[in-house]
Amino acid sequence: MKIKLLVLIMLWGCYIPTSQATLFDRGHGMIYDDVLNLTWAQDANLFQTQATKNSNLVCDIINFNGGVINDTPSNYDNGTYTLTTADFNTDTGTMSWWGAQAWVNYLKLGGVTGWILPSTPVEATGYNIISSELGDLYYNILGGVPNSSIVETHNDNYNLFVNVQSYVYWSSSEFLSSPGNVWHFHTYEGLQDAYAVKYMQFYAWAVHLGDVAFDKGPAHTNKKTDNLRSKDTSSKTIDLGPRKNSNLGCGR
């Protein structure tokens, strides 16, 4: 009985019930979630949209970040990763995790800076996980279901967004026991896991703390969002192999 109770508690820790969010279109390409107090970029492939309008976008991003992204040391870097143009695919909009971090650092949307990648504060692999910001977006906000693409199964909130991709989106959260891996979310089936390394290329969906378009001031948080971003657990991972280096750059 004690074992069964412990299993139930562990499973419940992966599922944090939230109220049904009301979404507000704040204009300027921003959608506000009033439950988690987050503002999402309306364009779920905004990097690719921007790249079609700015042929120098990748170099602008690299130079804005001083050519590097700092992360936790791992098998792939010593804590300082040197960005190259190979971290960005302007044809599809996918990026390495380092590229995605560099892009949100650079992003200015609706006159607002301070954008980030969604957080995965509770390390849990599987379906129906809403303790992460991408999981909450998929299941609670957009009405996604397990084993079905979000572009096929969704609610009316989905229509507030554009360019939602049926693939994989990066989280900001490294895998604690193996920081060369990063949490990510599969929007083609509703799966969350950490079985990917930073050099792989996925999509990035920018998010911002607070109702920034409404306030036009410093980002604010609430207890629900703070709690999501303060919890950590661990699980197993795999190594998908060495990173391929590139000599491409932006005159650095």
C-alpha positions in Angstrom: 0.0 0.0 0.0 2.8 2.4 0.8 4.5 1.7 -2.5 1.2 2.3 -4.4 0.7 5.6 -2.5 4.3 6.7 -3.3 3.8 6.0 -7.0 0.5 8.0 -7.0 2.3 10.9 -5.3 5.1 10.8 -7.9 2.7 10.7 -10.8 0.6 13.6 -9.4 3.8 15.7 -9.1 4.0 15.6 -13.0 0.5 17.0 -13.3 -0.3 20.5 -11.9 -3.9 21.3 -12.6 -4.6 24.8 -13.8 -7.7 26.8 -14.5 -8.7 27.2 -18.1 -6.8 30.2 -19.3 -8.5 33.2 -21.1 -6.3 34.4 -23.9 -6.1 38.0 -24.9 -4.8 39.2 -28.2 -2.7 42.3 -27.2 -1.8 43.2 -30.7 1.8 43.6 -32.0 2.0 39.8 -32.3 1.5 39.0 -28.6 -1.1 36.7 -26.9 -1.5 36.9 -23.1 -2.4 33.9 -20.9 -4.1 35.2 -17.7 -3.7 32.0 -15.7 0.1 31.6 -15.9 0.6 35.3 -16.5 2.6 34.7 -19.6 2.7 36.5 -23.0 3.3 34.2 -26.0 4.5 35.3 -29.4 1.6 34.9 -31.7 3.8 33.6 -34.4 5.0 30.1 -33.4 7.7 30.2 -36.1 8.6 33.8 -35.7 12.3 33.3 -36.4 11.6 32.0 -39.9 9.1 34.8 -40.5 11.7 37.4 -39.5 14.4 35.7 -41.7 12.3 36.1 -44.8 12.3 39.9 -44.1 16.0 40.3 -43.0 18.7 38.5 -44.9 21.2 39.5 -42.2 19.1 38.2 -39.3 21.4 35.3 -38.3 24.5 37.5 -38.2 22.6 40.2 -36.4 21.6 37.6 -33.7 25.2 36.2 -33.4 26.7 39.6 -33.1 24.1 40.8 -30.6 25.1 37.9 -28.4 28.8 38.6 -28.7 29.1 35.4 -30.7 28.6 33.1 -27.7 26.0 31.5 -25.5 26.8 30.6 -21.9 25.3 27.3 -20.6 26.2 24.5 -18.2 29.4 22.7 -19.1 28.8 19.4 -20.8 30.4 17.0 -23.4 29.6 19.6 -26.0 31.2 22.8 -24.6 32.9 24.0 -21.5 30.2 26.4 -20.5 30.8 28.9 -23.4 29.4 27.9 -26.7 30.6 29.7 -29.9 27.7 30.4 -32.2 27.9 29.9 -36.0 25.4 30.2 -38.8 25.0 26.4 -38.7 23.0 26.9 -35.6 20.2 28.5 -37.6 18.1 27.2 -40.5 16.3 30.1 -42.1 14.5 27.9 -44.6 12.6 26.0 -41.9 12.9 28.2 -38.8 14.5 25.5 -36.8 17.6 26.2 -34.6 20.0 24.4 -32.3 19.2 25.1 -28.6 22.1 27.5 -28.5 20.7 29.3 -31.6 17.2 29.4 -30.1 18.6 31.0 -26.9 20.5 33.5 -28.9 17.4 34.4 -30.9 15.2 35.1 -27.9 18.0 37.2 -26.4 18.0 39.2 -29.5 14.2 39.3 -30.0 12.3 42.6 -29.8 8.6 42.2 -30.4 6.1 45.0 -30.1 8.8 47.1 -28.7 9.4 44.6 -25.8 12.6 42.8 -25.1 13.3 40.1 -22.5 11.8 37.2 -24.3 12.8 33.6 -23.3 12.2 30.0 -24.2 9.4 28.2 -22.3 10.4 26.6 -19.0 10.2 22.9 -17.9 10.6 23.2 -14.2 9.4 19.7 -13.3 11.5 17.0 -15.0 8.9 14.5 -16.3 8.8 12.5 -19.5 5.6 11.4 -21.2 2.1 12.5 -22.2 -0.5 14.7 -20.5 2.2 16.6 -18.7 1.1 20.2 -17.9 3.7 21.1 -15.4 5.8 22.8 -18.1 4.8 25.9 -20.0 4.8 24.1 -23.4 2.8 21.2 -21.9 0.3 23.7 -20.4 0.0 25.5 -23.7 -0.5 22.2 -25.7 -3.1 20.6 -23.4 -4.8 23.3 -21.3 -4.7 26.3 -23.7 -4.8 24.8 -27.2 -6.8 21.7 -26.4 -4.3 19.2 -27.7 -4.6 15.4 -27.0 -2.0 12.6 -26.8 -0.9 11.0 -30.0 -2.4 13.6 -32.2 -0.8 16.6 -33.9 -1.8 20.0 -32.5 -2.6 21.2 -36.1 -5.2 18.4 -36.4 -6.7 18.4 -32.9 -7.2 21.7 -31.0 -9.7 24.2 -29.7 -10.6 27.7 -30.8 -7.7 29.2 -29.0 -5.5 27.7 -31.7 -6.8 30.2 -34.2 -5.3 33.1 -32.2 -1.8 31.8 -33.2 -0.1 31.5 -36.6 2.6 29.2 -38.0 2.2 26.5 -35.3 4.5 23.7 -36.3 3.7 20.0 -36.0 7.2 19.0 -34.9 9.3 19.7 -31.8 9.8 22.9 -29.7 12.7 23.7 -27.4 12.4 24.4 -23.7 14.9 26.6 -21.9 15.5 23.9 -19.3 18.6 21.8 -19.4 18.4 18.2 -18.2 19.9 18.4 -14.7 21.9 15.2 -14.6 23.1 15.5 -18.2 23.1 19.2 -19.2 24.1 18.5 -22.8 20.5 17.4 -23.1 17.5 19.7 -23.1 13.8 19.3 -22.4 11.6 19.7 -25.4 8.0 19.2 -26.5 6.6 17.2 -29.5 3.6 19.1 -30.8 2.9 16.3 -33.3 1.9 14.0 -30.5 1.9 15.8 -27.1 5.0 14.1 -25.8 7.6 15.8 -23.5 11.1 14.4 -23.0 14.8 15.3 -22.7 16.2 12.8 -25.2 17.8 15.4 -27.5 21.1 17.2 -27.4 21.7 20.9 -27.9 23.0 20.7 -31.4 19.8 19.2 -32.8 17.5 21.7 -34.6 14.0 22.3 -33.4 11.6 25.2 -33.4 11.5 28.0 -30.8 8.3 29.6 -29.4 9.1 32.8 -27.6 7.4 33.6 -24.3 7.6 36.5 -21.8 6.8 36.7 -18.2 3.8 39.0 -17.5 1.3 40.9 -19.5 4.0 43.0 -21.2 2.0 44.4 -24.0 -0.7 45.7 -21.6 1.7 47.0 -19.0 4.5 48.4 -21.2 6.7 48.2 -18.1 9.0 45.7 -16.4 7.9 42.1 -16.6 6.1 40.9 -13.5 5.3 37.4 -12.3 2.8 35.6 -10.2 3.0 32.7 -7.8 1.8 30.1 -10.3 4.4 31.0 -12.8 7.1 31.3 -10.2 6.2 27.9 -8.9 6.5 26.3 -12.3 9.9 27.8 -12.8 11.3 26.7 -9.4 10.8 22.9 -9.3 13.3 20.4 -10.5 13.5 16.6 -10.7 15.5 14.1 -12.7 15.2 11.1 -15.0 17.3 9.0 -17.4 18.7 10.3 -20.7 20.7 9.1 -23.7 23.6 10.5 -25.7 22.8 11.0 -29.4 26.5 11.4 -30.5 29.1 14.1 -31.1 28.3 17.5 -32.4 29.4 18.4 -35.9 31.5 21.5 -36.0 31.1 24.3 -38.6 33.5 27.0 -39.7 30.7 29.2 -40.9 30.4 32.6 -39.1 29.6 36.2 -39.4 33.0 37.9 -39.7 34.0 37.1 -36.1 
